Amino acid sequence: MKKITLPASKETLADLRAGDSLLISGVIMTARDCAHKRIKELIDSGQPLPFDLKDAFIYYAGPCPAKPGMASGSCGPTTSARMDSYAPQLLDLGLGGMIGKGEMSEEVRQAVARNKCVYMAAIGGAGALYGNAIHKSECIAFPDLLSEAVYRLEVEDFPAIVAIDTEGNSIY
């Protein structure tokens, strides 16, 4: 099992191979369908984003409300293919990669390889495990979307598998 801190340099990402098991620490952002739609609208209209995409990792998830004393509630991955139409543009604009559940399109695989990024798979059905890996959670964009808002998460030992590596190799 490899340990990685996000955001990561292109050199660090280049050392990862499809199928590698990871423990992720550092900062990731959540964004699901509704947030992606708003992000695209801002980009298409030339407006600035409320956060920096450069080298960031988006976790396709919507955290549940936190219980007292916790940073987050359950926070399991959602189906990544629902973001297929958004991912290539975000990767081309500097996104470092994504974390989600399941296979993504051939277009996304090519965009990951072209931008020397990675797509990591999280374990479906393990939302409580992921919630426990979150040490800090802050809504940074679109609070009206509630759990589908963009959250900045600080995580420690967040498990994932490299699903598509910087060369475009895929576990799928």
Backbone as CSV, one residue per row, in Angstrom:
resi,resn,N_x,N_y,N_z,CA_x,CA_y,CA_z,C_x,C_y,C_z
1,MET,0.858,-1.178,0.000,0.000,0.000,0.000,0.898,1.233,0.000
2,LYS,0.617,2.143,-0.943,1.376,3.388,-1.038,0.629,4.487,-0.308
3,LYS,1.392,5.399,0.285,0.800,6.592,0.899,1.092,7.768,-0.015
4,ILE,0.087,8.634,-0.171,0.228,9.804,-1.044,-0.440,10.990,-0.359
5,THR,0.137,12.156,-0.543,-0.440,13.393,-0.017,-0.929,14.218,-1.194
6,LEU,-2.177,14.668,-1.105,-2.779,15.512,-2.144,-2.922,16.928,-1.634
7,PRO,-2.734,17.943,-2.502,-2.382,17.805,-3.911,-0.971,17.251,-4.060
8,ALA,-0.725,16.608,-5.217,0.548,15.964,-5.488,1.157,16.524,-6.767
9,SER,2.465,16.439,-6.849,3.171,16.897,-8.055,2.940,15.903,-9.197
10,LYS,3.185,16.349,-10.420,3.089,15.478,-11.593,4.077,14.314,-11.468
11,GLU,5.239,14.568,-10.864,6.238,13.513,-10.679,5.716,12.427,-9.742
12,THR,5.059,12.834,-8.672,4.483,11.862,-7.740,3.396,11.049,-8.422
13,LEU,2.529,11.724,-9.182,1.449,11.020,-9.878,2.003,10.050,-10.913
14,ALA,3.112,10.409,-11.569,3.714,9.560,-12.599,4.222,8.239,-12.026
15,ASP,4.504,8.194,-10.738,4.978,6.963,-10.091,3.846,5.985,-9.769
16,LEU,2.601,6.431,-9.909,1.463,5.568,-9.601,1.095,4.730,-10.821
17,ARG,0.663,3.510,-10.572,0.259,2.598,-11.639,-1.162,2.117,-11.402
18,ALA,-1.890,1.901,-12.482,-3.246,1.360,-12.382,-3.198,0.095,-11.529
19,GLY,-4.066,0.039,-10.543,-4.128,-1.095,-9.626,-3.438,-0.864,-8.301
20,ASP,-2.601,0.192,-8.193,-1.948,0.484,-6.911,-2.984,0.797,-5.840
21,SER,-2.797,0.224,-4.655,-3.634,0.565,-3.496,-2.991,1.747,-2.788
22,LEU,-3.827,2.712,-2.403,-3.331,3.952,-1.803,-4.006,4.250,-0.477
23,LEU,-3.296,4.996,0.346,-3.869,5.703,1.488,-3.581,7.171,1.236
24,ILE,-4.640,7.956,1.081,-4.519,9.363,0.719,-4.651,10.230,1.961
25,SER,-3.771,11.191,2.087,-3.880,12.233,3.105,-3.792,13.564,2.379
26,GLY,-4.248,14.612,3.035,-4.180,15.934,2.433,-5.544,16.512,2.158
27,VAL,-5.646,17.292,1.074,-6.858,18.054,0.771,-7.494,17.535,-0.518
28,ILE,-8.794,17.275,-0.452,-9.599,16.952,-1.621,-10.868,17.789,-1.558
29,MET,-11.532,17.941,-2.687,-12.803,18.675,-2.737,-13.891,17.717,-3.195
30,THR,-15.096,17.915,-2.688,-16.221,17.131,-3.183,-16.962,17.929,-4.243
31,ALA,-17.522,17.227,-5.196,-18.416,17.845,-6.175,-19.179,16.727,-6.868
32,ARG,-20.483,16.893,-6.934,-21.330,15.940,-7.630,-21.951,16.626,-8.839
33,ASP,-22.988,16.043,-9.386,-23.614,16.508,-10.622,-23.984,17.989,-10.616
34,CYS,-24.740,18.400,-9.618,-25.217,19.796,-9.582,-24.064,20.790,-9.499
35,ALA,-23.062,20.481,-8.691,-21.907,21.372,-8.577,-21.132,21.416,-9.894
36,HIS,-20.988,20.266,-10.550,-20.292,20.247,-11.840,-21.022,21.106,-12.871
37,LYS,-22.328,21.050,-12.862,-23.111,21.873,-13.798,-22.820,23.356,-13.556
38,ARG,-22.782,23.767,-12.292,-22.497,25.181,-11.982,-21.069,25.558,-12.333
39,ILE,-20.138,24.666,-12.061,-18.742,24.928,-12.404,-18.620,25.156,-13.908
40,LYS,-19.239,24.305,-14.702,-19.201,24.434,-16.170,-19.829,25.750,-16.616
41,GLU,-20.954,26.134,-16.010,-21.607,27.398,-16.363,-20.680,28.576,-16.083
42,LEU,-19.977,28.556,-14.947,-19.043,29.636,-14.623,-17.898,29.680,-15.644
43,ILE,-17.339,28.524,-15.956,-16.244,28.464,-16.927,-16.711,28.967,-18.288
44,ASP,-17.856,28.466,-18.741,-18.361,28.829,-20.073,-18.706,30.308,-20.189
45,SER,-19.070,30.938,-19.066,-19.406,32.356,-19.107,-18.205,33.250,-18.771
46,GLY,-17.029,32.635,-18.578,-15.821,33.408,-18.316,-15.707,33.953,-16.912
47,GLN,-16.525,33.470,-16.008,-16.486,33.936,-14.621,-15.465,33.119,-13.825
48,PRO,-14.884,33.717,-12.791,-13.911,32.973,-11.980,-14.614,31.909,-11.127
49,LEU,-13.882,30.838,-10.866,-14.396,29.801,-9.974,-14.167,30.216,-8.526
50,PRO,-14.998,29.746,-7.611,-14.828,30.101,-6.198,-13.736,29.294,-5.499
51,PHE,-12.952,28.538,-6.256,-11.843,27.744,-5.728,-10.864,27.518,-6.867
52,ASP,-9.648,27.113,-6.529,-8.605,26.901,-7.531,-8.621,25.446,-7.992
53,LEU,-8.740,25.230,-9.290,-8.709,23.879,-9.859,-7.295,23.315,-9.950
54,LYS,-6.293,24.171,-10.031,-4.915,23.749,-10.294,-4.473,22.659,-9.329
55,ASP,-4.212,21.477,-9.872,-3.711,20.312,-9.142,-4.676,19.763,-8.086
56,ALA,-5.882,20.300,-8.021,-6.868,19.832,-7.040,-7.409,18.465,-7.429
57,PHE,-7.916,17.741,-6.450,-8.587,16.469,-6.683,-10.035,16.611,-6.262
58,ILE,-10.930,16.199,-7.147,-12.352,16.223,-6.847,-12.804,14.811,-6.507
59,TYR,-13.430,14.685,-5.350,-14.026,13.430,-4.897,-15.503,13.499,-5.239
60,TYR,-15.962,12.585,-6.073,-17.357,12.554,-6.482,-18.195,12.005,-5.330
61,ALA,-18.559,12.897,-4.423,-19.287,12.498,-3.219,-20.036,13.696,-2.654
62,GLY,-21.014,13.402,-1.837,-21.738,14.430,-1.108,-21.797,14.028,0.347
63,PRO,-21.058,14.719,1.208,-21.010,14.302,2.612,-22.345,14.468,3.330
64,CYS,-22.655,13.486,4.170,-23.828,13.588,5.042,-23.480,14.511,6.203
65,PRO,-24.489,15.078,6.859,-24.204,15.932,8.010,-23.387,15.198,9.074
66,ALA,-22.535,15.940,9.729,-21.659,15.370,10.751,-22.405,15.151,12.060
67,LYS,-22.049,14.078,12.746,-22.530,13.850,14.101,-21.695,14.719,15.030
68,PRO,-22.182,15.021,16.214,-21.397,15.833,17.154,-19.988,15.269,17.347
69,GLY,-19.003,16.151,17.275,-17.620,15.764,17.464,-16.937,15.217,16.225
70,MET,-17.670,15.120,15.125,-17.097,14.597,13.882,-16.978,15.726,12.865
71,ALA,-16.031,15.601,11.932,-15.872,16.603,10.873,-16.877,16.386,9.752
72,SER,-17.321,15.127,9.581,-18.230,14.789,8.497,-19.011,13.545,8.867
73,GLY,-20.162,13.415,8.237,-20.893,12.164,8.333,-20.399,11.228,7.256
74,SER,-21.181,10.219,6.973,-20.850,9.275,5.912,-20.567,10.033,4.621
75,CYS,-19.582,9.560,3.855,-19.178,10.288,2.649,-18.668,9.307,1.600
76,GLY,-19.572,8.474,1.118,-19.199,7.474,0.125,-19.209,8.037,-1.283
77,PRO,-18.506,7.361,-2.198,-18.405,7.833,-3.576,-19.701,7.633,-4.350
78,THR,-19.911,8.498,-5.331,-21.026,8.335,-6.249,-20.473,7.843,-7.594
79,THR,-21.350,7.441,-8.473,-20.955,6.895,-9.760,-20.247,7.948,-10.607
80,SER,-18.995,7.681,-10.920,-18.155,8.645,-11.629,-18.619,8.927,-13.042
81,ALA,-19.187,7.936,-13.701,-19.600,8.115,-15.098,-20.571,9.275,-15.264
82,ARG,-21.260,9.649,-14.193,-22.184,10.784,-14.290,-21.442,12.105,-14.520
83,MET,-20.132,12.130,-14.277,-19.332,13.335,-14.495,-18.492,13.241,-15.767
84,ASP,-18.734,12.216,-16.596,-17.962,12.026,-17.835,-17.967,13.255,-18.742
85,SER,-19.081,13.946,-18.831,-19.162,15.087,-19.743,-18.403,16.313,-19.221
86,TYR,-18.088,16.345,-17.940,-17.395,17.494,-17.340,-15.892,17.270,-17.166
87,ALA,-15.497,16.042,-16.883,-14.113,15.747,-16.476,-13.055,16.180,-17.494
88,PRO,-13.194,15.897,-18.802,-12.111,16.289,-19.719,-11.803,17.792,-19.690
89,GLN,-12.827,18.626,-19.671,-12.597,20.073,-19.641,-11.891,20.479,-18.349
90,LEU,-12.314,19.923,-17.220,-11.687,20.280,-15.946,-10.235,19.813,-15.900
91,LEU,-9.957,18.623,-16.422,-8.576,18.142,-16.480,-7.728,19.043,-17.371
92,ASP,-8.279,19.452,-18.507,-7.551,20.351,-19.417,-7.288,21.713,-18.782
93,LEU,-8.099,22.098,-17.809,-7.921,23.380,-17.115,-7.030,23.273,-15.882
94,GLY,-6.479,22.075,-15.614,-5.501,21.947,-14.536,-5.887,21.061,-13.372
95,LEU,-7.085,20.478,-13.388,-7.472,19.568,-12.311,-6.456,18.440,-12.210
96,GLY,-6.042,18.110,-10.989,-5.042,17.064,-10.783,-5.583,15.664,-10.941
97,GLY,-6.882,15.491,-10.685,-7.489,14.178,-10.824,-8.807,14.088,-10.092
98,MET,-9.344,12.885,-10.115,-10.656,12.646,-9.525,-10.618,11.362,-8.706
99,ILE,-11.578,11.265,-7.782,-11.790,10.062,-6.989,-13.278,9.762,-7.072
100,GLY,-13.623,8.549,-7.405,-15.035,8.211,-7.508,-15.256,6.716,-7.531
101,LYS,-16.404,6.321,-8.039,-16.779,4.905,-8.049,-17.069,4.468,-9.481
102,GLY,-16.387,3.427,-9.918,-16.682,2.821,-11.200,-15.924,3.407,-12.368
103,GLU,-16.191,2.796,-13.518,-15.509,3.132,-14.762,-15.925,4.506,-15.285
104,MET,-14.989,5.153,-15.967,-15.278,6.403,-16.664,-15.092,6.163,-18.164
105,SER,-15.522,7.116,-18.979,-15.534,6.947,-20.436,-14.129,6.924,-21.036
106,GLU,-14.056,6.495,-22.276,-12.805,6.505,-23.036,-12.296,7.936,-23.181
107,GLU,-13.190,8.890,-23.375,-12.786,10.299,-23.481,-12.104,10.773,-22.192
108,VAL,-12.632,10.362,-21.048,-12.009,10.728,-19.773,-10.649,10.045,-19.646
109,ARG,-10.562,8.760,-20.001,-9.286,8.044,-19.927,-8.228,8.774,-20.759
110,GLN,-8.591,9.214,-21.947,-7.658,9.935,-22.803,-7.263,11.282,-22.194
111,ALA,-8.217,11.976,-21.566,-7.924,13.266,-20.931,-7.009,13.083,-19.721
112,VAL,-7.199,12.011,-18.974,-6.315,11.711,-17.841,-4.890,11.520,-18.358
113,ALA,-4.723,10.711,-19.398,-3.390,10.459,-19.959,-2.787,11.730,-20.554
114,ARG,-3.578,12.489,-21.305,-3.097,13.719,-21.964,-2.574,14.727,-20.938
115,ASN,-3.238,14.795,-19.790,-2.878,15.765,-18.759,-1.985,15.192,-17.664
116,LYS,-1.598,13.918,-17.807,-0.726,13.250,-16.824,-1.303,13.341,-15.419
117,CYS,-2.591,13.024,-15.334,-3.327,13.035,-14.073,-3.663,11.601,-13.697
118,VAL,-4.461,11.410,-12.673,-4.935,10.075,-12.302,-6.398,10.126,-11.898
119,TYR,-7.060,8.999,-12.106,-8.401,8.788,-11.587,-8.289,7.653,-10.583
120,MET,-8.803,7.878,-9.382,-8.737,6.890,-8.317,-10.139,6.388,-7.996
121,ALA,-10.231,5.097,-7.757,-11.510,4.491,-7.403,-11.605,4.349,-5.892
122,ALA,-12.751,4.756,-5.368,-13.070,4.565,-3.956,-14.033,3.382,-3.854
123,ILE,-14.180,2.884,-2.666,-14.980,1.676,-2.435,-16.437,2.049,-2.207
124,GLY,-17.314,1.578,-3.102,-18.740,1.802,-2.921,-19.238,1.079,-1.678
125,GLY,-20.164,1.688,-0.963,-20.720,1.079,0.240,-19.887,1.303,1.488
126,ALA,-18.803,2.084,1.375,-17.911,2.306,2.512,-17.962,3.754,2.990
127,GLY,-19.140,4.380,2.891,-19.275,5.786,3.256,-18.868,6.102,4.684
128,ALA,-19.186,5.213,5.630,-18.815,5.461,7.027,-17.296,5.440,7.189
129,LEU,-16.621,4.514,6.500,-15.161,4.453,6.534,-14.564,5.759,6.025
130,TYR,-15.078,6.253,4.904,-14.566,7.500,4.346,-14.889,8.695,5.244
131,GLY,-16.074,8.703,5.824,-16.421,9.776,6.751,-15.448,9.859,7.913
132,ASN,-14.995,8.704,8.399,-14.038,8.672,9.511,-12.649,9.142,9.107
133,ALA,-12.317,9.107,7.815,-11.010,9.576,7.341,-10.973,11.093,7.170
134,ILE,-12.136,11.746,7.278,-12.233,13.200,7.114,-12.007,13.874,8.467
135,HIS,-10.999,14.735,8.538,-10.673,15.422,9.786,-11.145,16.864,9.809
136,LYS,-11.444,17.410,8.633,-11.962,18.771,8.554,-12.791,18.881,7.290
137,SER,-13.912,19.581,7.389,-14.800,19.773,6.245,-15.303,21.207,6.256
138,GLU,-15.214,21.845,5.086,-15.652,23.240,4.966,-16.332,23.428,3.616
139,CYS,-17.536,23.979,3.625,-18.226,24.283,2.377,-17.533,25.495,1.745
140,ILE,-17.077,25.327,0.470,-16.352,26.419,-0.184,-17.074,26.966,-1.404
141,ALA,-18.184,26.326,-1.823,-18.925,26.846,-2.975,-20.317,26.235,-3.036
142,PHE,-21.264,27.030,-3.473,-22.638,26.616,-3.739,-23.352,26.017,-2.518
143,PRO,-23.366,26.715,-1.385,-23.964,26.152,-0.166,-25.445,25.806,-0.315
144,ASP,-26.127,26.449,-1.252,-27.545,26.146,-1.464,-27.763,24.725,-1.979
145,LEU,-26.710,24.073,-2.461,-26.823,22.698,-2.952,-26.738,21.659,-1.828
146,LEU,-26.538,22.135,-0.594,-26.474,21.265,0.592,-25.405,20.191,0.422
147,SER,-25.759,18.911,0.453,-24.733,17.866,0.362,-24.063,17.836,-1.009
148,GLU,-24.663,18.446,-2.023,-24.043,18.500,-3.352,-23.198,19.758,-3.549
149,ALA,-23.050,20.561,-2.513,-22.168,21.728,-2.578,-20.722,21.256,-2.719
150,VAL,-19.812,22.179,-2.936,-18.394,21.843,-2.985,-17.829,22.021,-1.577
151,TYR,-17.263,20.922,-1.064,-16.645,20.930,0.257,-15.154,20.709,0.110
152,ARG,-14.389,21.403,0.917,-12.942,21.188,1.018,-12.750,20.257,2.206
153,LEU,-12.187,19.088,1.950,-11.984,18.088,2.994,-10.499,17.907,3.272
154,GLU,-10.162,17.796,4.534,-8.826,17.371,4.921,-8.964,15.926,5.379
155,VAL,-8.225,15.036,4.706,-8.361,13.610,4.963,-7.037,12.999,5.415
156,GLU,-7.152,11.860,6.088,-5.975,11.106,6.496,-6.264,9.621,6.298
157,ASP,-5.367,8.950,5.611,-5.479,7.509,5.344,-6.818,7.147,4.711
158,PHE,-7.146,7.869,3.667,-8.366,7.689,2.883,-8.053,6.628,1.817
159,PRO,-8.651,5.438,1.874,-8.266,4.367,0.952,-8.823,4.534,-0.457
160,ALA,-7.994,4.207,-1.447,-8.410,4.260,-2.852,-7.486,3.367,-3.678
161,ILE,-7.886,3.147,-4.912,-7.100,2.364,-5.861,-6.898,3.236,-7.100
162,VAL,-5.693,3.222,-7.665,-5.467,3.941,-8.915,-6.231,3.195,-10.005
163,ALA,-7.246,3.841,-10.552,-8.084,3.223,-11.580,-7.572,3.536,-12.981
164,ILE,-7.125,4.773,-13.206,-6.497,5.165,-14.471,-5.231,5.938,-14.107
165,ASP,-4.096,5.480,-14.608,-2.840,6.149,-14.277,-2.477,7.203,-15.325
166,THR,-1.346,7.858,-15.121,-0.947,8.981,-15.989,-0.676,8.564,-17.434
167,GLU,-0.503,7.288,-17.677,-0.276,6.781,-19.043,-1.579,6.312,-19.693
168,GLY,-2.680,6.374,-18.945,-3.963,5.943,-19.489,-4.286,4.482,-19.257
169,ASN,-3.419,3.773,-18.532,-3.710,2.383,-18.179,-4.870,2.352,-17.203
170,SER,-5.776,1.410,-17.388,-6.993,1.361,-16.584,-7.209,-0.017,-15.977
171,ILE,-7.724,-0.060,-14.774,-8.093,-1.340,-14.160,-9.383,-1.881,-14.767
172,TYR,-10.083,-1.038,-15.506,-11.340,-1.475,-16.103,-11.110,-2.021,-17.487
